[in-house]
Amino acid sequence: MPDAPLSPAAETFEVHDRVVACDGGGEPLGHPRVFLKIEDEAIICPYCSRHYILAAGAPRGAAH
């Protein structure tokens, strides 16, 4: 019998800003809102493992 995944696959979001807010999708599975800064190309939320990827064509300069 194959091993079942431990949790569903994390969602991936393409974003246009280097700073994103993540709350895990709201109740009942949400978490406190955190603001994540994308330093390079992507970041993963430490609470819910959602992936945020900087969109092609998005400004590559420093976040404000």
Secondary structure as UniProt FT lines:
FT   STRAND          12..15
FT   STRAND          19..22
FT   TURN            24..25
FT   TURN            27..29
FT   STRAND          34..37
FT   STRAND          42..44
FT   TURN            46..48
FT   STRAND          51..54
FT   TURN            56..57
//
